[in-house]
Amino acid sequence: MRNQLLTSFCIRIFTGILVFGTIFPVCEAYCADGVTIGVSPFDTDLNVLESSHVAAALARQATLSGLTKVTVQGLKESFSLGLARNLRVASDYSKWSFLLRSDAFFQSGEKVSLPDVEYSLKRCRDKGRLPLVASIAMRQVGVGDGVELWIDIGLTHAGDGARDFPKSLSACPILEREAGALFGRDLGKGTNIIGSGAFKIKHVRHGREIELVRVLGGDLDRDSPPSVTIRSFVDPQQALTALRVGTLDAFFTDDQKVLALGQKDDTLTSLLCGELTLLKRRGFTMGCPAVVDFNNLKYLYS
């Protein structure tokens, strides 16, 4: 009954759009149960933690969190705190200390602990993703009736070259240590990943789709979608058609013919994201993979 009412309501809205000649999309905001993002085909054994494919980048951004995260204001890229609640830095930038949030939890329901952080940071360092890091130490500090959990990171050098360290730290996700030991070499494949992001991987249809579902609780925007589907398209033209009819919300592509057609469409907008361009429905609040806020995916209309 509820679905019938929603469908009827959306038909009336769409009819009103046709009558009054408005060209921007409306039905998505009322009818869609989730968001669908199109990408090019990806490997059947895609490893979300290791792959550079845009599908993996999107899944990482949705499901994982680091001590810090990259933020963009206009053309300026900076950082803000993620799983860290506070930080302290030496005057020469040679040492950084991060206070772990007391309300940080994994999608498994387990609380993020110092051993999890230590495991994750050392994993990133061993893989060459934190080349500036010389030392990693954990400490607990008694404060009143409670305990603060601090992470101390020493760098290989000081000065201005170390000033932007928190931005590089954002690329190191904090993973559940026990899950890492359990999954071993299969960590990051399929659903074998436990992070602390807003979404978790529910299902992977190898090479075709990655289905993400929202984790209950946290500080999600009330309008954020309950699910996000990352869907591959062999034919970019099919993705463009899906965008135009509203069954697809965004599509990452480098196909010049599709881009030329999409950029002439008044119902779509485009955004350059490195080697790829993001085509999306007008009003859809999505940015490039490295900075997209999955907590706040929705449609805005003027």
Secondary structure, DSSP 4 states (H G I P E B T S, - for coil): -HHHHHHHHHHHHHHHHHHHT--S--HHHHH-SSEEEEE----TT-BTTT--SHHHHHHHHHH---SEEEEEETTEEEEEESSEEEEEE-TTSSEEEEEEPTT-B-TTSPBP-HHHHHHHHHHHHHTTS-TTEEEEEEEEEEETTEEEEEEEEEES--SGGGTTHHHHHTTS----HHHHHHHGGGTTBTT-----SSEEEEEEETTTEEEEEEPSSSS--TTS-SEEEEEE-SSHHHHHHHHHHTS-SEEEE--HHHHHHHTT-TTEEEEEETTEEEEEETTB----TTT--GGG--B---
